[in-house]
Amino acid sequence: MKFFIDTADIAEIRDLAETGLVDGITTNPSLVAKSGRDFFEVLKEICEVVPGPVSAEVTATDFENMLSEGHALAKLADNIAVKVPLTVDGLKTCKALSDDGIKVNVTLCFSAAQAILAAKAGAAFISPFVGRLDDTGADGLQLIAEIVEIYNAYPEFQTEVLVASVRHVGHVIESAKMGADVATIPPAVLRAMYKHPLTDKGLDAFLADWAKTGQSILGKDERRSA
Ligand code: G3P
């Protein structure tokens, strides 16, 4: 499973990119607004920090302007994936951009029917919003299962299932069980994935017992201060 980070906060991106576990970034107009940064500047900086796909969303809603915006965003960096909403104009834009060899992430997906159309339009990624479906009382993860099942039935579909609107670790785990290709994860959720009290407790116990031996793996002059 590929892990993208769902943020436009460059400090968070730099910090998490150092783990070597970050395969890409997703942004959207709300996340860019939250960053308080110039759109083009922050996207360029993110693309320099993370070599994997970086999603940048168009803000036009009509085909002609979406297409122009998509081409403008694709010129920012080789690893830009243009994000378009799952509307008929977004699908037309996805088809035109993907025919031009530009990666497209079709976002705001809430049904399997929408996901089929995105795959037919040549999307590189489909972004079903599991958290927002959960918010309505629906089962967002059920949509992931449906899309994975449908896509697996059609080898010609090259679209990767990019689980979005992830709200907790359970969304990542259950999506992984279903074989989703990517999860785009808020920084706090990624950090919650590696934290476990028993790990902390066990490590403390190991180190306490090791300290009693009076031994050290590195000599004093070899050890760097933490
Ligand atoms: O990538 C989509 C994501 O940012 C939406 O998340 O929590 O606003 O539904 P959320």
py3Dmol code that shows the C-alpha trace and the ligand (Angstrom):
import py3Dmol

protein = """\
ATOM      1  CA  MET A   1       0.000   0.000   0.000  1.00  0.00           C
ATOM      2  CA  LYS A   2       1.318   3.433  -0.913  1.00  0.00           C
ATOM      3  CA  PHE A   3       1.062   6.184   1.716  1.00  0.00           C
ATOM      4  CA  PHE A   4       0.351   9.717   0.575  1.00  0.00           C
ATOM      5  CA  ILE A   5       0.137  12.547   3.114  1.00  0.00           C
ATOM      6  CA  ASP A   6      -3.007  14.652   2.966  1.00  0.00           C
ATOM      7  CA  THR A   7      -1.755  18.153   3.705  1.00  0.00           C
ATOM      8  CA  ALA A   8      -0.216  21.320   2.196  1.00  0.00           C
ATOM      9  CA  ASP A   9       1.725  22.034   5.407  1.00  0.00           C
ATOM     10  CA  ILE A  10       5.325  21.964   4.197  1.00  0.00           C
ATOM     11  CA  ALA A  11       6.779  21.588   7.706  1.00  0.00           C
ATOM     12  CA  GLU A  12       4.695  18.447   8.289  1.00  0.00           C
ATOM     13  CA  ILE A  13       5.626  17.158   4.839  1.00  0.00           C
ATOM     14  CA  ARG A  14       9.351  17.683   5.442  1.00  0.00           C
ATOM     15  CA  ASP A  15       9.160  15.983   8.839  1.00  0.00           C
ATOM     16  CA  LEU A  16       7.270  12.926   7.610  1.00  0.00           C
ATOM     17  CA  ALA A  17       9.223  12.667   4.327  1.00  0.00           C
ATOM     18  CA  GLU A  18      12.345  12.027   6.446  1.00  0.00           C
ATOM     19  CA  THR A  19      10.814   8.693   7.550  1.00  0.00           C
ATOM     20  CA  GLY A  20      11.175   7.404   3.996  1.00  0.00           C
ATOM     21  CA  LEU A  21       7.571   6.155   4.205  1.00  0.00           C
ATOM     22  CA  VAL A  22       5.912   8.917   2.169  1.00  0.00           C
ATOM     23  CA  ASP A  23       5.037   7.980  -1.437  1.00  0.00           C
ATOM     24  CA  GLY A  24       3.181  11.146  -2.415  1.00  0.00           C
ATOM     25  CA  ILE A  25       1.061  14.116  -1.305  1.00  0.00           C
ATOM     26  CA  THR A  26      -2.540  15.150  -1.839  1.00  0.00           C
ATOM     27  CA  THR A  27      -3.761  18.697  -1.516  1.00  0.00           C
ATOM     28  CA  ASN A  28      -7.089  20.347  -2.198  1.00  0.00           C
ATOM     29  CA  PRO A  29      -8.236  23.993  -2.192  1.00  0.00           C
ATOM     30  CA  SER A  30      -9.167  23.828   1.516  1.00  0.00           C
ATOM     31  CA  LEU A  31      -5.768  22.408   2.509  1.00  0.00           C
ATOM     32  CA  VAL A  32      -3.946  25.032   0.418  1.00  0.00           C
ATOM     33  CA  ALA A  33      -6.054  27.804   1.981  1.00  0.00           C
ATOM     34  CA  LYS A  34      -5.219  26.382   5.434  1.00  0.00           C
ATOM     35  CA  SER A  35      -1.491  26.594   4.624  1.00  0.00           C
ATOM     36  CA  GLY A  36      -1.794  30.369   4.151  1.00  0.00           C
ATOM     37  CA  ARG A  37       0.738  30.115   1.317  1.00  0.00           C
ATOM     38  CA  ASP A  38       0.746  31.132  -2.327  1.00  0.00           C
ATOM     39  CA  PHE A  39      -0.715  28.179  -4.240  1.00  0.00           C
ATOM     40  CA  PHE A  40       1.975  27.878  -6.916  1.00  0.00           C
ATOM     41  CA  GLU A  41       4.847  28.458  -4.477  1.00  0.00           C
ATOM     42  CA  VAL A  42       3.719  25.852  -1.961  1.00  0.00           C
ATOM     43  CA  LEU A  43       3.006  23.263  -4.674  1.00  0.00           C
ATOM     44  CA  LYS A  44       6.453  23.785  -6.226  1.00  0.00           C
ATOM     45  CA  GLU A  45       8.097  23.417  -2.806  1.00  0.00           C
ATOM     46  CA  ILE A  46       6.120  20.256  -2.032  1.00  0.00           C
ATOM     47  CA  CYS A  47       7.107  18.751  -5.408  1.00  0.00           C
ATOM     48  CA  GLU A  48      10.782  19.398  -4.572  1.00  0.00           C
ATOM     49  CA  VAL A  49      10.471  17.700  -1.164  1.00  0.00           C
ATOM     50  CA  VAL A  50       8.456  14.631  -2.234  1.00  0.00           C
ATOM     51  CA  PRO A  51       9.362  12.967  -5.562  1.00  0.00           C
ATOM     52  CA  GLY A  52       6.141  10.920  -5.711  1.00  0.00           C
ATOM     53  CA  PRO A  53       2.792  12.116  -7.111  1.00  0.00           C
ATOM     54  CA  VAL A  54       1.643  15.478  -5.693  1.00  0.00           C
ATOM     55  CA  SER A  55      -2.057  16.206  -6.281  1.00  0.00           C
ATOM     56  CA  ALA A  56      -2.987  19.805  -7.100  1.00  0.00           C
ATOM     57  CA  GLU A  57      -6.665  20.553  -7.662  1.00  0.00           C
ATOM     58  CA  VAL A  58      -8.222  22.746 -10.339  1.00  0.00           C
ATOM     59  CA  THR A  59     -10.739  25.318  -9.144  1.00  0.00           C
ATOM     60  CA  ALA A  60     -12.634  25.994 -12.360  1.00  0.00           C
ATOM     61  CA  THR A  61     -15.874  24.041 -12.851  1.00  0.00           C
ATOM     62  CA  ASP A  62     -16.289  24.236 -16.632  1.00  0.00           C
ATOM     63  CA  PHE A  63     -14.392  21.957 -19.006  1.00  0.00           C
ATOM     64  CA  GLU A  64     -12.514  24.622 -20.976  1.00  0.00           C
ATOM     65  CA  ASN A  65     -11.097  26.366 -17.905  1.00  0.00           C
ATOM     66  CA  MET A  66     -10.508  23.099 -16.029  1.00  0.00           C
ATOM     67  CA  LEU A  67      -8.445  21.895 -18.976  1.00  0.00           C
ATOM     68  CA  SER A  68      -6.433  25.126 -19.097  1.00  0.00           C
ATOM     69  CA  GLU A  69      -5.861  25.026 -15.327  1.00  0.00           C
ATOM     70  CA  GLY A  70      -4.868  21.359 -15.535  1.00  0.00           C
ATOM     71  CA  HIS A  71      -2.212  22.067 -18.135  1.00  0.00           C
ATOM     72  CA  ALA A  72      -0.933  25.006 -16.091  1.00  0.00           C
ATOM     73  CA  LEU A  73      -0.670  22.828 -12.950  1.00  0.00           C
ATOM     74  CA  ALA A  74       1.039  19.990 -14.834  1.00  0.00           C
ATOM     75  CA  LYS A  75       3.752  22.444 -15.919  1.00  0.00           C
ATOM     76  CA  LEU A  76       4.679  23.142 -12.273  1.00  0.00           C
ATOM     77  CA  ALA A  77       6.612  19.880 -11.865  1.00  0.00           C
ATOM     78  CA  ASP A  78       6.943  16.426 -13.416  1.00  0.00           C
ATOM     79  CA  ASN A  79       5.355  14.793 -10.362  1.00  0.00           C
ATOM     80  CA  ILE A  80       2.156  16.857 -10.328  1.00  0.00           C
ATOM     81  CA  ALA A  81      -1.082  14.871 -10.541  1.00  0.00           C
ATOM     82  CA  VAL A  82      -3.961  17.144 -11.552  1.00  0.00           C
ATOM     83  CA  LYS A  83      -6.991  16.769  -9.304  1.00  0.00           C
ATOM     84  CA  VAL A  84     -10.452  17.228 -10.789  1.00  0.00           C
ATOM     85  CA  PRO A  85     -13.842  16.799  -9.089  1.00  0.00           C
ATOM     86  CA  LEU A  86     -16.140  13.955 -10.126  1.00  0.00           C
ATOM     87  CA  THR A  87     -18.483  16.021 -12.276  1.00  0.00           C
ATOM     88  CA  VAL A  88     -19.200  15.583 -15.976  1.00  0.00           C
ATOM     89  CA  ASP A  89     -16.825  18.452 -16.742  1.00  0.00           C
ATOM     90  CA  GLY A  90     -14.265  16.889 -14.438  1.00  0.00           C
ATOM     91  CA  LEU A  91     -14.558  13.566 -16.274  1.00  0.00           C
ATOM     92  CA  LYS A  92     -14.195  15.293 -19.661  1.00  0.00           C
ATOM     93  CA  THR A  93     -11.125  17.099 -18.342  1.00  0.00           C
ATOM     94  CA  CYS A  94      -9.734  13.840 -16.943  1.00  0.00           C
ATOM     95  CA  LYS A  95     -10.113  12.148 -20.340  1.00  0.00           C
ATOM     96  CA  ALA A  96      -8.435  15.026 -22.192  1.00  0.00           C
ATOM     97  CA  LEU A  97      -5.554  15.393 -19.717  1.00  0.00           C
ATOM     98  CA  SER A  98      -4.910  11.640 -19.420  1.00  0.00           C
ATOM     99  CA  ASP A  99      -4.937  11.393 -23.238  1.00  0.00           C
ATOM    100  CA  ASP A 100      -2.180  14.032 -23.109  1.00  0.00           C
ATOM    101  CA  GLY A 101      -0.180  11.828 -20.723  1.00  0.00           C
ATOM    102  CA  ILE A 102      -0.961  13.875 -17.606  1.00  0.00           C
ATOM    103  CA  LYS A 103      -1.744  11.971 -14.387  1.00  0.00           C
ATOM    104  CA  VAL A 104      -5.209  12.803 -13.064  1.00  0.00           C
ATOM    105  CA  ASN A 105      -6.621  12.203  -9.583  1.00  0.00           C
ATOM    106  CA  VAL A 106     -10.431  12.270  -9.722  1.00  0.00           C
ATOM    107  CA  THR A 107     -11.665  13.436  -6.332  1.00  0.00           C
ATOM    108  CA  LEU A 108     -14.909  13.803  -4.367  1.00  0.00           C
ATOM    109  CA  CYS A 109     -15.970  10.265  -5.289  1.00  0.00           C
ATOM    110  CA  PHE A 110     -18.922   8.910  -3.282  1.00  0.00           C
ATOM    111  CA  SER A 111     -20.235   6.006  -5.355  1.00  0.00           C
ATOM    112  CA  ALA A 112     -19.070   2.967  -7.323  1.00  0.00           C
ATOM    113  CA  ALA A 113     -20.845   4.324 -10.396  1.00  0.00           C
ATOM    114  CA  GLN A 114     -18.699   7.465 -10.213  1.00  0.00           C
ATOM    115  CA  ALA A 115     -15.563   5.335  -9.810  1.00  0.00           C
ATOM    116  CA  ILE A 116     -16.355   3.336 -12.956  1.00  0.00           C
ATOM    117  CA  LEU A 117     -16.677   6.560 -14.957  1.00  0.00           C
ATOM    118  CA  ALA A 118     -13.350   7.858 -13.594  1.00  0.00           C
ATOM    119  CA  ALA A 119     -11.589   4.661 -14.653  1.00  0.00           C
ATOM    120  CA  LYS A 120     -13.157   4.873 -18.120  1.00  0.00           C
ATOM    121  CA  ALA A 121     -11.905   8.476 -18.307  1.00  0.00           C
ATOM    122  CA  GLY A 122      -8.347   7.254 -17.746  1.00  0.00           C
ATOM    123  CA  ALA A 123      -7.847   8.523 -14.215  1.00  0.00           C
ATOM    124  CA  ALA A 124      -4.526   7.602 -12.620  1.00  0.00           C
ATOM    125  CA  PHE A 125      -6.202   7.773  -9.183  1.00  0.00           C
ATOM    126  CA  ILE A 126      -9.774   7.718  -7.852  1.00  0.00           C
ATOM    127  CA  SER A 127     -10.334   9.353  -4.450  1.00  0.00           C
ATOM    128  CA  PRO A 128     -13.348   7.943  -2.590  1.00  0.00           C
ATOM    129  CA  PHE A 129     -14.024  10.006   0.550  1.00  0.00           C
ATOM    130  CA  VAL A 130     -14.585   7.376   3.245  1.00  0.00           C
ATOM    131  CA  GLY A 131     -14.780   9.765   6.216  1.00  0.00           C
ATOM    132  CA  ARG A 132     -17.410  12.000   4.676  1.00  0.00           C
ATOM    133  CA  LEU A 133     -19.564   8.981   3.807  1.00  0.00           C
ATOM    134  CA  ASP A 134     -19.226   7.763   7.399  1.00  0.00           C
ATOM    135  CA  ASP A 135     -20.334  11.226   8.520  1.00  0.00           C
ATOM    136  CA  THR A 136     -23.677  10.652   6.728  1.00  0.00           C
ATOM    137  CA  GLY A 137     -24.190   7.276   8.433  1.00  0.00           C
ATOM    138  CA  ALA A 138     -23.187   5.356   5.304  1.00  0.00           C
ATOM    139  CA  ASP A 139     -20.295   2.868   5.316  1.00  0.00           C
ATOM    140  CA  GLY A 140     -17.379   4.532   3.537  1.00  0.00           C
ATOM    141  CA  LEU A 141     -15.267   1.380   3.632  1.00  0.00           C
ATOM    142  CA  GLN A 142     -18.006  -0.551   1.828  1.00  0.00           C
ATOM    143  CA  LEU A 143     -17.474   1.786  -1.121  1.00  0.00           C
ATOM    144  CA  ILE A 144     -13.752   0.934  -1.113  1.00  0.00           C
ATOM    145  CA  ALA A 145     -14.599  -2.774  -1.226  1.00  0.00           C
ATOM    146  CA  GLU A 146     -16.996  -2.221  -4.161  1.00  0.00           C
ATOM    147  CA  ILE A 147     -14.511  -0.170  -6.178  1.00  0.00           C
ATOM    148  CA  VAL A 148     -11.651  -2.627  -5.615  1.00  0.00           C
ATOM    149  CA  GLU A 149     -13.931  -5.520  -6.651  1.00  0.00           C
ATOM    150  CA  ILE A 150     -15.077  -3.741  -9.822  1.00  0.00           C
ATOM    151  CA  TYR A 151     -11.603  -2.539 -10.845  1.00  0.00           C
ATOM    152  CA  ASN A 152     -10.145  -6.018 -10.320  1.00  0.00           C
ATOM    153  CA  ALA A 153     -12.703  -7.377 -12.796  1.00  0.00           C
ATOM    154  CA  TYR A 154     -11.408  -5.111 -15.579  1.00  0.00           C
ATOM    155  CA  PRO A 155      -7.621  -5.333 -16.173  1.00  0.00           C
ATOM    156  CA  GLU A 156      -7.957  -2.492 -18.679  1.00  0.00           C
ATOM    157  CA  PHE A 157      -8.767  -0.168 -15.785  1.00  0.00           C
ATOM    158  CA  GLN A 158      -5.404   1.315 -14.773  1.00  0.00           C
ATOM    159  CA  THR A 159      -6.839   3.567 -12.065  1.00  0.00           C
ATOM    160  CA  GLU A 160      -5.414   3.229  -8.551  1.00  0.00           C
ATOM    161  CA  VAL A 161      -7.827   3.333  -5.606  1.00  0.00           C
ATOM    162  CA  LEU A 162      -6.645   6.245  -3.433  1.00  0.00           C
ATOM    163  CA  VAL A 163      -8.554   6.140  -0.136  1.00  0.00           C
ATOM    164  CA  ALA A 164      -9.236   9.717   0.979  1.00  0.00           C
ATOM    165  CA  SER A 165     -10.991  11.518   3.815  1.00  0.00           C
ATOM    166  CA  VAL A 166      -9.159   9.154   6.176  1.00  0.00           C
ATOM    167  CA  ARG A 167     -10.074  10.007   9.754  1.00  0.00           C
ATOM    168  CA  HIS A 168      -8.386   7.253  11.807  1.00  0.00           C
ATOM    169  CA  VAL A 169      -6.017   4.269  11.645  1.00  0.00           C
ATOM    170  CA  GLY A 170      -8.936   1.882  11.151  1.00  0.00           C
ATOM    171  CA  HIS A 171      -9.668   3.418   7.756  1.00  0.00           C
ATOM    172  CA  VAL A 172      -6.097   2.639   6.668  1.00  0.00           C
ATOM    173  CA  ILE A 173      -6.066  -0.917   8.042  1.00  0.00           C
ATOM    174  CA  GLU A 174      -9.458  -1.916   6.613  1.00  0.00           C
ATOM    175  CA  SER A 175      -8.632  -0.341   3.228  1.00  0.00           C
ATOM    176  CA  ALA A 176      -5.352  -2.276   3.164  1.00  0.00           C
ATOM    177  CA  LYS A 177      -7.244  -5.508   3.894  1.00  0.00           C
ATOM    178  CA  MET A 178      -9.383  -4.779   0.834  1.00  0.00           C
ATOM    179  CA  GLY A 179      -6.367  -4.191  -1.394  1.00  0.00           C
ATOM    180  CA  ALA A 180      -6.713  -0.453  -1.948  1.00  0.00           C
ATOM    181  CA  ASP A 181      -3.612   0.868  -3.731  1.00  0.00           C
ATOM    182  CA  VAL A 182      -3.077   4.101  -1.800  1.00  0.00           C
ATOM    183  CA  ALA A 183      -4.255   5.798   1.373  1.00  0.00           C
ATOM    184  CA  THR A 184      -3.847   9.543   1.698  1.00  0.00           C
ATOM    185  CA  ILE A 185      -3.359  10.080   5.393  1.00  0.00           C
ATOM    186  CA  PRO A 186      -3.485  13.209   7.564  1.00  0.00           C
ATOM    187  CA  PRO A 187      -0.161  13.675   9.427  1.00  0.00           C
ATOM    188  CA  ALA A 188      -1.737  12.942  12.821  1.00  0.00           C
ATOM    189  CA  VAL A 189      -3.177   9.627  11.599  1.00  0.00           C
ATOM    190  CA  LEU A 190       0.158   8.504  10.167  1.00  0.00           C
ATOM    191  CA  ARG A 191       1.827   9.256  13.506  1.00  0.00           C
ATOM    192  CA  ALA A 192      -0.939   7.323  15.292  1.00  0.00           C
ATOM    193  CA  MET A 193      -0.058   4.284  13.154  1.00  0.00           C
ATOM    194  CA  TYR A 194       3.334   3.770  14.757  1.00  0.00           C
ATOM    195  CA  LYS A 195       2.485   4.797  18.312  1.00  0.00           C
ATOM    196  CA  HIS A 196       1.602   1.987  20.707  1.00  0.00           C
ATOM    197  CA  PRO A 197       1.876   2.070  24.532  1.00  0.00           C
ATOM    198  CA  LEU A 198       3.139  -1.519  24.667  1.00  0.00           C
ATOM    199  CA  THR A 199       5.962  -0.621  22.274  1.00  0.00           C
ATOM    200  CA  ASP A 200       6.971   2.296  24.492  1.00  0.00           C
ATOM    201  CA  LYS A 201       6.683   0.149  27.640  1.00  0.00           C
ATOM    202  CA  GLY A 202       8.658  -2.714  26.129  1.00  0.00           C
ATOM    203  CA  LEU A 203      11.427  -0.419  24.900  1.00  0.00           C
ATOM    204  CA  ASP A 204      11.733   1.199  28.335  1.00  0.00           C
ATOM    205  CA  ALA A 205      12.090  -2.242  29.894  1.00  0.00           C
ATOM    206  CA  PHE A 206      14.729  -3.355  27.329  1.00  0.00           C
ATOM    207  CA  LEU A 207      16.769  -0.197  27.915  1.00  0.00           C
ATOM    208  CA  ALA A 208      16.504  -0.443  31.698  1.00  0.00           C
ATOM    209  CA  ASP A 209      17.799  -4.032  31.610  1.00  0.00           C
ATOM    210  CA  TRP A 210      20.540  -3.077  29.122  1.00  0.00           C
ATOM    211  CA  ALA A 211      21.687  -0.198  31.345  1.00  0.00           C
ATOM    212  CA  LYS A 212      22.293  -2.714  34.149  1.00  0.00           C
ATOM    213  CA  THR A 213      24.898  -4.497  31.999  1.00  0.00           C
ATOM    214  CA  GLY A 214      27.048  -1.339  31.869  1.00  0.00           C
ATOM    215  CA  GLN A 215      27.803  -2.135  28.220  1.00  0.00           C
ATOM    216  CA  SER A 216      27.560   0.091  25.146  1.00  0.00           C
ATOM    217  CA  ILE A 217      27.390  -0.788  21.426  1.00  0.00           C
ATOM    218  CA  LEU A 218      29.158   2.421  20.391  1.00  0.00           C
ATOM    219  CA  GLY A 219      32.274   3.837  22.018  1.00  0.00           C
ATOM    220  CA  LYS A 220      31.942   7.250  23.731  1.00  0.00           C
ATOM    221  CA  ASP A 221      33.617   9.024  20.797  1.00  0.00           C
ATOM    222  CA  GLU A 222      31.334   7.265  18.265  1.00  0.00           C
ATOM    223  CA  ARG A 223      27.998   8.111  19.834  1.00  0.00           C
ATOM    224  CA  ARG A 224      26.205  11.229  18.521  1.00  0.00           C
ATOM    225  CA  SER A 225      24.084  13.243  20.937  1.00  0.00           C
ATOM    226  CA  ALA A 226      20.360  12.610  20.275  1.00  0.00           C
TER     227      ALA A 226
END
"""
ligand_1 = """\
10
G3P
O -8.113 14.468 0.311
C -9.428 14.701 0.752
C -9.417 15.042 2.199
O -8.574 16.150 2.440
C -10.800 15.324 2.737
O -10.751 15.002 4.100
O -11.512 15.001 6.453
O -12.033 16.966 4.922
O -13.183 14.749 4.601
P -11.921 15.447 5.079
"""
view = py3Dmol.view(width=600, height=400)
view.addModel(protein, "pdb")
view.setStyle({"model": 0}, {"cartoon": {"style": "trace"}})
view.addModel(ligand_1, "xyz")
view.setStyle({"model": 1}, {"stick": {}})
view.zoomTo()
view.show()
